[in-house]
Amino acid sequence: MPLLTWAVRWESAFLLFMGCIFNYALRLNVNIAIIRMSNSTHPPMWPFQDRPRLDWSPEERSFILSAFFYGYCVLQVSCTAGAAVAKIVCLQIPGGRLAEMYGTKRVLGYSMLVVSILGLLTPLAAYTSTWLVFLLRVLQVGVLQDCVR
């Protein structure tokens, strides 16, 4: 009796589907957690229980939330700015070329790994600087959004 196998296209479709779901979750994680991080009467959770709670103003929270759109806008504008600039700045072209060279699964997997690590660094960045959280969010958009497309 032959083993049940499925075509590579179904495996790729499933991995892309799961990548899109994780992509969406990583986009929303700070949007949901920022309220708990900055307006909570509860002490911070482990490993930050010894630190004071974050007192971010509404302007700082808006600045952090805008990082997604800044990163997205910069990448889109740089892709249309010109051929020389687009090859250097834009991540869509290298992402597509990397997928051609190494395969879709590897590029998607490694980009998800990098963005997940950046997401894990977000609480550490929150206790360091608002600008660092902003930078991490822009990098998450830059690395993930264009590699998933």
Disulfide bonds with the S-S distance in Angstrom:
Cys79-Cys90 2.13
